Amino acid sequence: MSAVVKKLLHKLKQLEREIIMIKESETFSTINTIADWDTYFNETKTQLEQELQSITIKLVS
């Protein structure tokens, strides 16, 4: 087996491990459960705007 093939097989195994780690991550799990991205982003936008408003009020007081 040539050195190039060995190097590519090693890289393949490394990438497979990384994919498994990503799929097992909490972030991937969360992202994978989002059914409607428009709704998700609209809800997130609303939450962030509310947080900003709350922080602004605290700073002004």
PQR file of N, CA, C, O and H, with PARSE charges and radii, in Angstrom:
ATOM      1  N   MET A   1       0.851  -1.176   0.000 -0.4000 1.5000
ATOM      2  CA  MET A   1       0.000   0.000   0.000 -0.0000 2.0000
ATOM      3  C   MET A   1       0.898   1.240   0.000  0.5500 1.7000
ATOM      4  O   MET A   1       1.847   1.338   0.778 -0.5500 1.4000
ATOM      5  N   SER A   2       0.583   2.166  -0.872 -0.4000 1.5000
ATOM      6  CA  SER A   2       1.435   3.342  -1.011 -0.0000 2.0000
ATOM      7  C   SER A   2       1.221   4.310   0.156  0.5500 1.7000
ATOM      8  O   SER A   2       0.215   4.249   0.863 -0.5500 1.4000
ATOM      9  H   SER A   2      -0.189   2.087  -1.504  0.4000 1.0000
ATOM     10  N   ALA A   3       2.170   5.178   0.329 -0.4000 1.5000
ATOM     11  CA  ALA A   3       2.118   6.171   1.403 -0.0000 2.0000
ATOM     12  C   ALA A   3       0.936   7.110   1.218  0.5500 1.7000
ATOM     13  O   ALA A   3       0.324   7.538   2.197 -0.5500 1.4000
ATOM     14  H   ALA A   3       2.987   5.228  -0.246  0.4000 1.0000
ATOM     15  N   VAL A   4       0.614   7.427  -0.011 -0.4000 1.5000
ATOM     16  CA  VAL A   4      -0.507   8.332  -0.293 -0.0000 2.0000
ATOM     17  C   VAL A   4      -1.820   7.685   0.137  0.5500 1.7000
ATOM     18  O   VAL A   4      -2.666   8.336   0.750 -0.5500 1.4000
ATOM     19  H   VAL A   4       1.111   7.079  -0.806  0.4000 1.0000
ATOM     20  N   VAL A   5      -1.989   6.402  -0.183 -0.4000 1.5000
ATOM     21  CA  VAL A   5      -3.210   5.679   0.188 -0.0000 2.0000
ATOM     22  C   VAL A   5      -3.317   5.596   1.709  0.5500 1.7000
ATOM     23  O   VAL A   5      -4.395   5.811   2.262 -0.5500 1.4000
ATOM     24  H   VAL A   5      -1.301   5.873  -0.681  0.4000 1.0000
ATOM     25  N   LYS A   6      -2.215   5.287   2.390 -0.4000 1.5000
ATOM     26  CA  LYS A   6      -2.211   5.222   3.854 -0.0000 2.0000
ATOM     27  C   LYS A   6      -2.599   6.568   4.458  0.5500 1.7000
ATOM     28  O   LYS A   6      -3.376   6.636   5.410 -0.5500 1.4000
ATOM     29  H   LYS A   6      -1.339   5.112   1.940  0.4000 1.0000
ATOM     30  N   LYS A   7      -2.055   7.619   3.898 -0.4000 1.5000
ATOM     31  CA  LYS A   7      -2.355   8.964   4.394 -0.0000 2.0000
ATOM     32  C   LYS A   7      -3.845   9.287   4.198  0.5500 1.7000
ATOM     33  O   LYS A   7      -4.485   9.852   5.085 -0.5500 1.4000
ATOM     34  H   LYS A   7      -1.423   7.564   3.124  0.4000 1.0000
ATOM     35  N   LEU A   8      -4.379   8.928   3.047 -0.4000 1.5000
ATOM     36  CA  LEU A   8      -5.791   9.189   2.766 -0.0000 2.0000
ATOM     37  C   LEU A   8      -6.701   8.352   3.662  0.5500 1.7000
ATOM     38  O   LEU A   8      -7.732   8.845   4.119 -0.5500 1.4000
ATOM     39  H   LEU A   8      -3.860   8.469   2.327  0.4000 1.0000
ATOM     40  N   LEU A   9      -6.337   7.093   3.922 -0.4000 1.5000
ATOM     41  CA  LEU A   9      -7.124   6.249   4.819 -0.0000 2.0000
ATOM     42  C   LEU A   9      -7.114   6.806   6.241  0.5500 1.7000
ATOM     43  O   LEU A   9      -8.134   6.795   6.930 -0.5500 1.4000
ATOM     44  H   LEU A   9      -5.500   6.693   3.551  0.4000 1.0000
ATOM     45  N   HIS A  10      -5.959   7.287   6.666 -0.4000 1.5000
ATOM     46  CA  HIS A  10      -5.850   7.903   7.994 -0.0000 2.0000
ATOM     47  C   HIS A  10      -6.750   9.143   8.079  0.5500 1.7000
ATOM     48  O   HIS A  10      -7.456   9.343   9.067 -0.5500 1.4000
ATOM     49  H   HIS A  10      -5.130   7.296   6.107  0.4000 1.0000
ATOM     50  N   LYS A  11      -6.712   9.953   7.048 -0.4000 1.5000
ATOM     51  CA  LYS A  11      -7.541  11.167   7.007 -0.0000 2.0000
ATOM     52  C   LYS A  11      -9.020  10.794   7.011  0.5500 1.7000
ATOM     53  O   LYS A  11      -9.823  11.456   7.668 -0.5500 1.4000
ATOM     54  H   LYS A  11      -6.138   9.790   6.245  0.4000 1.0000
ATOM     55  N   LEU A  12      -9.385   9.741   6.285 -0.4000 1.5000
ATOM     56  CA  LEU A  12     -10.765   9.270   6.239 -0.0000 2.0000
ATOM     57  C   LEU A  12     -11.244   8.849   7.627  0.5500 1.7000
ATOM     58  O   LEU A  12     -12.342   9.222   8.041 -0.5500 1.4000
ATOM     59  H   LEU A  12      -8.733   9.204   5.751  0.4000 1.0000
ATOM     60  N   LYS A  13     -10.447   8.089   8.335 -0.4000 1.5000
ATOM     61  CA  LYS A  13     -10.807   7.655   9.684 -0.0000 2.0000
ATOM     62  C   LYS A  13     -10.946   8.854  10.620  0.5500 1.7000
ATOM     63  O   LYS A  13     -11.848   8.887  11.458 -0.5500 1.4000
ATOM     64  H   LYS A  13      -9.555   7.785   7.999  0.4000 1.0000
ATOM     65  N   GLN A  14     -10.067   9.824  10.482 -0.4000 1.5000
ATOM     66  CA  GLN A  14     -10.122  11.030  11.300 -0.0000 2.0000
ATOM     67  C   GLN A  14     -11.433  11.790  11.029  0.5500 1.7000
ATOM     68  O   GLN A  14     -12.094  12.238  11.965 -0.5500 1.4000
ATOM     69  H   GLN A  14      -9.335   9.796   9.802  0.4000 1.0000
ATOM     70  N   LEU A  15     -11.797  11.930   9.775 -0.4000 1.5000
ATOM     71  CA  LEU A  15     -13.034  12.621   9.414 -0.0000 2.0000
ATOM     72  C   LEU A  15     -14.265  11.859   9.902  0.5500 1.7000
ATOM     73  O   LEU A  15     -15.244  12.467  10.335 -0.5500 1.4000
ATOM     74  H   LEU A  15     -11.260  11.565   9.015  0.4000 1.0000
ATOM     75  N   GLU A  16     -14.214  10.539   9.833 -0.4000 1.5000
ATOM     76  CA  GLU A  16     -15.325   9.729  10.337 -0.0000 2.0000
ATOM     77  C   GLU A  16     -15.517   9.943  11.838  0.5500 1.7000
ATOM     78  O   GLU A  16     -16.650  10.048  12.308 -0.5500 1.4000
ATOM     79  H   GLU A  16     -13.419  10.045   9.481  0.4000 1.0000
ATOM     80  N   ARG A  17     -14.414  10.007  12.593 -0.4000 1.5000
ATOM     81  CA  ARG A  17     -14.498  10.266  14.038 -0.0000 2.0000
ATOM     82  C   ARG A  17     -15.087  11.645  14.309  0.5500 1.7000
ATOM     83  O   ARG A  17     -15.901  11.814  15.216 -0.5500 1.4000
ATOM     84  H   ARG A  17     -13.494   9.921  12.210  0.4000 1.0000
ATOM     85  N   GLU A  18     -14.668  12.633  13.513 -0.4000 1.5000
ATOM     86  CA  GLU A  18     -15.195  13.992  13.685 -0.0000 2.0000
ATOM     87  C   GLU A  18     -16.696  14.046  13.398  0.5500 1.7000
ATOM     88  O   GLU A  18     -17.441  14.726  14.105 -0.5500 1.4000
ATOM     89  H   GLU A  18     -14.007  12.495  12.776  0.4000 1.0000
ATOM     90  N   ILE A  19     -17.134  13.339  12.374 -0.4000 1.5000
ATOM     91  CA  ILE A  19     -18.565  13.303  12.036 -0.0000 2.0000
ATOM     92  C   ILE A  19     -19.356  12.678  13.184  0.5500 1.7000
ATOM     93  O   ILE A  19     -20.415  13.183  13.556 -0.5500 1.4000
ATOM     94  H   ILE A  19     -16.530  12.787  11.800  0.4000 1.0000
ATOM     95  N   ILE A  20     -18.854  11.601  13.732 -0.4000 1.5000
ATOM     96  CA  ILE A  20     -19.528  10.951  14.856 -0.0000 2.0000
ATOM     97  C   ILE A  20     -19.618  11.905  16.046  0.5500 1.7000
ATOM     98  O   ILE A  20     -20.664  11.999  16.688 -0.5500 1.4000
ATOM     99  H   ILE A  20     -17.994  11.191  13.430  0.4000 1.0000
ATOM    100  N   MET A  21     -18.535  12.607  16.341 -0.4000 1.5000
ATOM    101  CA  MET A  21     -18.534  13.565  17.457 -0.0000 2.0000
ATOM    102  C   MET A  21     -19.569  14.669  17.225  0.5500 1.7000
ATOM    103  O   MET A  21     -20.282  15.058  18.150 -0.5500 1.4000
ATOM    104  H   MET A  21     -17.685  12.531  15.820  0.4000 1.0000
ATOM    105  N   ILE A  22     -19.649  15.163  16.008 -0.4000 1.5000
ATOM    106  CA  ILE A  22     -20.609  16.211  15.687 -0.0000 2.0000
ATOM    107  C   ILE A  22     -22.035  15.692  15.852  0.5500 1.7000
ATOM    108  O   ILE A  22     -22.876  16.360  16.453 -0.5500 1.4000
ATOM    109  H   ILE A  22     -19.070  14.846  15.257  0.4000 1.0000
ATOM    110  N   LYS A  23     -22.303  14.510  15.323 -0.4000 1.5000
ATOM    111  CA  LYS A  23     -23.648  13.946  15.413 -0.0000 2.0000
ATOM    112  C   LYS A  23     -24.066  13.657  16.851  0.5500 1.7000
ATOM    113  O   LYS A  23     -25.257  13.656  17.160 -0.5500 1.4000
ATOM    114  H   LYS A  23     -21.620  13.967  14.835  0.4000 1.0000
ATOM    115  N   GLU A  24     -23.108  13.414  17.722 -0.4000 1.5000
ATOM    116  CA  GLU A  24     -23.405  13.144  19.123 -0.0000 2.0000
ATOM    117  C   GLU A  24     -23.475  14.412  19.967  0.5500 1.7000
ATOM    118  O   GLU A  24     -23.805  14.351  21.152 -0.5500 1.4000
ATOM    119  H   GLU A  24     -22.140  13.415  17.471  0.4000 1.0000
ATOM    120  N   SER A  25     -23.173  15.543  19.375 -0.4000 1.5000
ATOM    121  CA  SER A  25     -23.145  16.795  20.140 -0.0000 2.0000
ATOM    122  C   SER A  25     -24.544  17.325  20.424  0.5500 1.7000
ATOM    123  O   SER A  25     -25.493  17.053  19.688 -0.5500 1.4000
ATOM    124  H   SER A  25     -22.905  15.593  18.413  0.4000 1.0000
ATOM    125  N   GLU A  26     -24.650  18.080  21.499 -0.4000 1.5000
ATOM    126  CA  GLU A  26     -25.920  18.700  21.878 -0.0000 2.0000
ATOM    127  C   GLU A  26     -26.361  19.709  20.817  0.5500 1.7000
ATOM    128  O   GLU A  26     -27.552  19.815  20.522 -0.5500 1.4000
ATOM    129  H   GLU A  26     -23.879  18.301  22.097  0.4000 1.0000
ATOM    130  N   THR A  27     -25.432  20.432  20.256 -0.4000 1.5000
ATOM    131  CA  THR A  27     -25.754  21.435  19.239 -0.0000 2.0000
ATOM    132  C   THR A  27     -26.386  20.775  18.019  0.5500 1.7000
ATOM    133  O   THR A  27     -27.394  21.262  17.507 -0.5500 1.4000
ATOM    134  H   THR A  27     -24.465  20.346  20.496  0.4000 1.0000
ATOM    135  N   PHE A  28     -25.814  19.690  17.556 -0.4000 1.5000
ATOM    136  CA  PHE A  28     -26.373  18.987  16.400 -0.0000 2.0000
ATOM    137  C   PHE A  28     -27.775  18.487  16.717  0.5500 1.7000
ATOM    138  O   PHE A  28     -28.681  18.580  15.890 -0.5500 1.4000
ATOM    139  H   PHE A  28     -24.995  19.295  17.972  0.4000 1.0000
ATOM    140  N   SER A  29     -27.942  17.957  17.925 -0.4000 1.5000
ATOM    141  CA  SER A  29     -29.254  17.472  18.352 -0.0000 2.0000
ATOM    142  C   SER A  29     -30.282  18.584  18.304  0.5500 1.7000
ATOM    143  O   SER A  29     -31.392  18.392  17.807 -0.5500 1.4000
ATOM    144  H   SER A  29     -27.206  17.881  18.597  0.4000 1.0000
ATOM    145  N   THR A  30     -29.915  19.742  18.817 -0.4000 1.5000
ATOM    146  CA  THR A  30     -30.821  20.890  18.822 -0.0000 2.0000
ATOM    147  C   THR A  30     -31.164  21.303  17.402  0.5500 1.7000
ATOM    148  O   THR A  30     -32.335  21.486  17.068 -0.5500 1.4000
ATOM    149  H   THR A  30     -29.014  19.898  19.220  0.4000 1.0000
ATOM    150  N   ILE A  31     -30.166  21.447  16.586 -0.4000 1.5000
ATOM    151  CA  ILE A  31     -30.375  21.881  15.203 -0.0000 2.0000
ATOM    152  C   ILE A  31     -31.224  20.858  14.450  0.5500 1.7000
ATOM    153  O   ILE A  31     -32.076  21.227  13.642 -0.5500 1.4000
ATOM    154  H   ILE A  31     -29.216  21.298  16.858  0.4000 1.0000
ATOM    155  N   ASN A  32     -30.996  19.616  14.708 -0.4000 1.5000
ATOM    156  CA  ASN A  32     -31.695  18.550  14.007 -0.0000 2.0000
ATOM    157  C   ASN A  32     -33.190  18.496  14.342  0.5500 1.7000
ATOM    158  O   ASN A  32     -33.976  17.943  13.573 -0.5500 1.4000
ATOM    159  H   ASN A  32     -30.304  19.317  15.365  0.4000 1.0000
ATOM    160  N   THR A  33     -33.585  19.071  15.495 -0.4000 1.5000
ATOM    161  CA  THR A  33     -34.991  19.028  15.897 -0.0000 2.0000
ATOM    162  C   THR A  33     -35.782  20.237  15.400  0.5500 1.7000
ATOM    163  O   THR A  33     -37.002  20.273  15.563 -0.5500 1.4000
ATOM    164  H   THR A  33     -32.946  19.520  16.119  0.4000 1.0000
ATOM    165  N   ILE A  34     -35.127  21.212  14.807 -0.4000 1.5000
ATOM    166  CA  ILE A  34     -35.822  22.402  14.316 -0.0000 2.0000
ATOM    167  C   ILE A  34     -36.563  22.040  13.029  0.5500 1.7000
ATOM    168  O   ILE A  34     -35.956  21.688  12.018 -0.5500 1.4000
ATOM    169  H   ILE A  34     -34.136  21.182  14.675  0.4000 1.0000
ATOM    170  N   ALA A  35     -37.895  22.138  13.098 -0.4000 1.5000
ATOM    171  CA  ALA A  35     -38.710  21.761  11.941 -0.0000 2.0000
ATOM    172  C   ALA A  35     -38.904  22.937  10.988  0.5500 1.7000
ATOM    173  O   ALA A  35     -38.889  22.768   9.769 -0.5500 1.4000
ATOM    174  H   ALA A  35     -38.388  22.424  13.919  0.4000 1.0000
ATOM    175  N   ASP A  36     -39.085  24.130  11.556 -0.4000 1.5000
ATOM    176  CA  ASP A  36     -39.376  25.311  10.741 -0.0000 2.0000
ATOM    177  C   ASP A  36     -38.366  26.399  11.079  0.5500 1.7000
ATOM    178  O   ASP A  36     -38.462  27.036  12.128 -0.5500 1.4000
ATOM    179  H   ASP A  36     -39.097  24.267  12.547  0.4000 1.0000
ATOM    180  N   TRP A  37     -37.413  26.608  10.206 -0.4000 1.5000
ATOM    181  CA  TRP A  37     -36.332  27.558  10.464 -0.0000 2.0000
ATOM    182  C   TRP A  37     -36.842  28.996  10.539  0.5500 1.7000
ATOM    183  O   TRP A  37     -36.324  29.788  11.325 -0.5500 1.4000
ATOM    184  H   TRP A  37     -37.336  26.090   9.354  0.4000 1.0000
ATOM    185  N   ASP A  38     -37.838  29.344   9.743 -0.4000 1.5000
ATOM    186  CA  ASP A  38     -38.382  30.700   9.789 -0.0000 2.0000
ATOM    187  C   ASP A  38     -38.969  30.988  11.168  0.5500 1.7000
ATOM    188  O   ASP A  38     -38.725  32.049  11.743 -0.5500 1.4000
ATOM    189  H   ASP A  38     -38.259  28.700   9.104  0.4000 1.0000
ATOM    190  N   THR A  39     -39.736  30.049  11.690 -0.4000 1.5000
ATOM    191  CA  THR A  39     -40.315  30.205  13.024 -0.0000 2.0000
ATOM    192  C   THR A  39     -39.211  30.294  14.067  0.5500 1.7000
ATOM    193  O   THR A  39     -39.253  31.151  14.950 -0.5500 1.4000
ATOM    194  H   THR A  39     -39.934  29.187  11.223  0.4000 1.0000
ATOM    195  N   TYR A  40     -38.240  29.425  13.969 -0.4000 1.5000
ATOM    196  CA  TYR A  40     -37.127  29.423  14.921 -0.0000 2.0000
ATOM    197  C   TYR A  40     -36.422  30.780  14.951  0.5500 1.7000
ATOM    198  O   TYR A  40     -36.176  31.331  16.024 -0.5500 1.4000
ATOM    199  H   TYR A  40     -38.206  28.728  13.252  0.4000 1.0000
ATOM    200  N   PHE A  41     -36.101  31.314  13.779 -0.4000 1.5000
ATOM    201  CA  PHE A  41     -35.391  32.589  13.733 -0.0000 2.0000
ATOM    202  C   PHE A  41     -36.276  33.747  14.182  0.5500 1.7000
ATOM    203  O   PHE A  41     -35.789  34.681  14.820 -0.5500 1.4000
ATOM    204  H   PHE A  41     -36.301  30.867  12.907  0.4000 1.0000
ATOM    205  N   ASN A  42     -37.545  33.702  13.864 -0.4000 1.5000
ATOM    206  CA  ASN A  42     -38.450  34.759  14.326 -0.0000 2.0000
ATOM    207  C   ASN A  42     -38.584  34.739  15.844  0.5500 1.7000
ATOM    208  O   ASN A  42     -38.571  35.794  16.479 -0.5500 1.4000
ATOM    209  H   ASN A  42     -37.940  32.943  13.346  0.4000 1.0000
ATOM    210  N   GLU A  43     -38.711  33.552  16.434 -0.4000 1.5000
ATOM    211  CA  GLU A  43     -38.791  33.440  17.889 -0.0000 2.0000
ATOM    212  C   GLU A  43     -37.489  33.889  18.552  0.5500 1.7000
ATOM    213  O   GLU A  43     -37.509  34.577  19.573 -0.5500 1.4000
ATOM    214  H   GLU A  43     -38.721  32.695  15.918  0.4000 1.0000
ATOM    215  N   THR A  44     -36.376  33.500  17.974 -0.4000 1.5000
ATOM    216  CA  THR A  44     -35.072  33.897  18.513 -0.0000 2.0000
ATOM    217  C   THR A  44     -34.898  35.405  18.425  0.5500 1.7000
ATOM    218  O   THR A  44     -34.397  36.027  19.361 -0.5500 1.4000
ATOM    219  H   THR A  44     -36.360  32.940  17.145  0.4000 1.0000
ATOM    220  N   LYS A  45     -35.306  35.995  17.315 -0.4000 1.5000
ATOM    221  CA  LYS A  45     -35.229  37.445  17.142 -0.0000 2.0000
ATOM    222  C   LYS A  45     -36.057  38.153  18.211  0.5500 1.7000
ATOM    223  O   LYS A  45     -35.597  39.121  18.817 -0.5500 1.4000
ATOM    224  H   LYS A  45     -35.713  35.489  16.554  0.4000 1.0000
ATOM    225  N   THR A  46     -37.268  37.673  18.440 -0.4000 1.5000
ATOM    226  CA  THR A  46     -38.135  38.268  19.451 -0.0000 2.0000
ATOM    227  C   THR A  46     -37.500  38.176  20.837  0.5500 1.7000
ATOM    228  O   THR A  46     -37.506  39.151  21.589 -0.5500 1.4000
ATOM    229  H   THR A  46     -37.641  36.886  17.948  0.4000 1.0000
ATOM    230  N   GLN A  47     -36.958  37.019  21.174 -0.4000 1.5000
ATOM    231  CA  GLN A  47     -36.302  36.838  22.473 -0.0000 2.0000
ATOM    232  C   GLN A  47     -35.119  37.786  22.631  0.5500 1.7000
ATOM    233  O   GLN A  47     -34.947  38.389  23.690 -0.5500 1.4000
ATOM    234  H   GLN A  47     -36.953  36.227  20.564  0.4000 1.0000
ATOM    235  N   LEU A  48     -34.313  37.921  21.599 -0.4000 1.5000
ATOM    236  CA  LEU A  48     -33.142  38.801  21.664 -0.0000 2.0000
ATOM    237  C   LEU A  48     -33.548  40.269  21.776  0.5500 1.7000
ATOM    238  O   LEU A  48     -32.913  41.040  22.495 -0.5500 1.4000
ATOM    239  H   LEU A  48     -34.453  37.431  20.739  0.4000 1.0000
ATOM    240  N   GLU A  49     -34.609  40.652  21.065 -0.4000 1.5000
ATOM    241  CA  GLU A  49     -35.100  42.026  21.170 -0.0000 2.0000
ATOM    242  C   GLU A  49     -35.618  42.320  22.576  0.5500 1.7000
ATOM    243  O   GLU A  49     -35.415  43.417  23.095 -0.5500 1.4000
ATOM    244  H   GLU A  49     -35.126  40.025  20.481  0.4000 1.0000
ATOM    245  N   GLN A  50     -36.288  41.344  23.194 -0.4000 1.5000
ATOM    246  CA  GLN A  50     -36.783  41.515  24.555 -0.0000 2.0000
ATOM    247  C   GLN A  50     -35.621  41.639  25.549  0.5500 1.7000
ATOM    248  O   GLN A  50     -35.658  42.465  26.462 -0.5500 1.4000
ATOM    249  H   GLN A  50     -36.453  40.453  22.772  0.4000 1.0000
ATOM    250  N   GLU A  51     -34.603  40.816  25.359 -0.4000 1.5000
ATOM    251  CA  GLU A  51     -33.421  40.890  26.217 -0.0000 2.0000
ATOM    252  C   GLU A  51     -32.733  42.243  26.071  0.5500 1.7000
ATOM    253  O   GLU A  51     -32.327  42.846  27.064 -0.5500 1.4000
ATOM    254  H   GLU A  51     -34.573  40.145  24.618  0.4000 1.0000
ATOM    255  N   LEU A  52     -32.603  42.714  24.848 -0.4000 1.5000
ATOM    256  CA  LEU A  52     -31.981  44.013  24.595 -0.0000 2.0000
ATOM    257  C   LEU A  52     -32.772  45.123  25.275  0.5500 1.7000
ATOM    258  O   LEU A  52     -32.195  46.011  25.903 -0.5500 1.4000
ATOM    259  H   LEU A  52     -32.934  42.224  24.041  0.4000 1.0000
ATOM    260  N   GLN A  53     -34.079  45.070  25.148 -0.4000 1.5000
ATOM    261  CA  GLN A  53     -34.934  46.079  25.772 -0.0000 2.0000
ATOM    262  C   GLN A  53     -34.779  46.039  27.292  0.5500 1.7000
ATOM    263  O   GLN A  53     -34.688  47.089  27.928 -0.5500 1.4000
ATOM    264  H   GLN A  53     -34.547  44.349  24.638  0.4000 1.0000
ATOM    265  N   SER A  54     -34.748  44.861  27.872 -0.4000 1.5000
ATOM    266  CA  SER A  54     -34.589  44.716  29.318 -0.0000 2.0000
ATOM    267  C   SER A  54     -33.247  45.267  29.783  0.5500 1.7000
ATOM    268  O   SER A  54     -33.184  45.978  30.786 -0.5500 1.4000
ATOM    269  H   SER A  54     -34.822  44.009  27.355  0.4000 1.0000
ATOM    270  N   ILE A  55     -32.190  44.951  29.075 -0.4000 1.5000
ATOM    271  CA  ILE A  55     -30.854  45.447  29.428 -0.0000 2.0000
ATOM    272  C   ILE A  55     -30.781  46.957  29.287  0.5500 1.7000
ATOM    273  O   ILE A  55     -30.197  47.640  30.128 -0.5500 1.4000
ATOM    274  H   ILE A  55     -32.241  44.374  28.260  0.4000 1.0000
ATOM    275  N   THR A  56     -31.372  47.470  28.227 -0.4000 1.5000
ATOM    276  CA  THR A  56     -31.373  48.927  28.001 -0.0000 2.0000
ATOM    277  C   THR A  56     -32.097  49.634  29.151  0.5500 1.7000
ATOM    278  O   THR A  56     -31.623  50.657  29.645 -0.5500 1.4000
ATOM    279  H   THR A  56     -31.846  46.914  27.544  0.4000 1.0000
ATOM    280  N   ILE A  57     -33.231  49.099  29.573 -0.4000 1.5000
ATOM    281  CA  ILE A  57     -33.987  49.695  30.673 -0.0000 2.0000
ATOM    282  C   ILE A  57     -33.153  49.685  31.953  0.5500 1.7000
ATOM    283  O   ILE A  57     -33.137  50.671  32.690 -0.5500 1.4000
ATOM    284  H   ILE A  57     -33.616  48.268  29.171  0.4000 1.0000
ATOM    285  N   LYS A  58     -32.460  48.577  32.222 -0.4000 1.5000
ATOM    286  CA  LYS A  58     -31.619  48.472  33.421 -0.0000 2.0000
ATOM    287  C   LYS A  58     -30.476  49.487  33.377  0.5500 1.7000
ATOM    288  O   LYS A  58     -30.118  50.060  34.406 -0.5500 1.4000
ATOM    289  H   LYS A  58     -32.473  47.776  31.624  0.4000 1.0000
ATOM    290  N   LEU A  59     -29.912  49.709  32.211 -0.4000 1.5000
ATOM    291  CA  LEU A  59     -28.796  50.654  32.083 -0.0000 2.0000
ATOM    292  C   LEU A  59     -29.260  52.091  32.265  0.5500 1.7000
ATOM    293  O   LEU A  59     -28.534  52.908  32.832 -0.5500 1.4000
ATOM    294  H   LEU A  59     -30.203  49.244  31.376  0.4000 1.0000
ATOM    295  N   VAL A  60     -30.445  52.405  31.798 -0.4000 1.5000
ATOM    296  CA  VAL A  60     -30.960  53.766  31.867 -0.0000 2.0000
ATOM    297  C   VAL A  60     -31.401  54.093  33.315  0.5500 1.7000
ATOM    298  O   VAL A  60     -31.310  55.241  33.751 -0.5500 1.4000
ATOM    299  H   VAL A  60     -31.035  51.741  31.338  0.4000 1.0000
ATOM    300  N   SER A  61     -31.873  53.079  34.041 -0.4000 1.5000
ATOM    301  CA  SER A  61     -32.378  53.299  35.409 -0.0000 2.0000
ATOM    302  C   SER A  61     -31.295  53.602  36.398  0.5500 1.7000
ATOM    303  O   SER A  61     -31.577  53.807  37.578 -0.5500 1.4000
ATOM    304  H   SER A  61     -31.947  52.147  33.687  0.4000 1.0000
TER
END
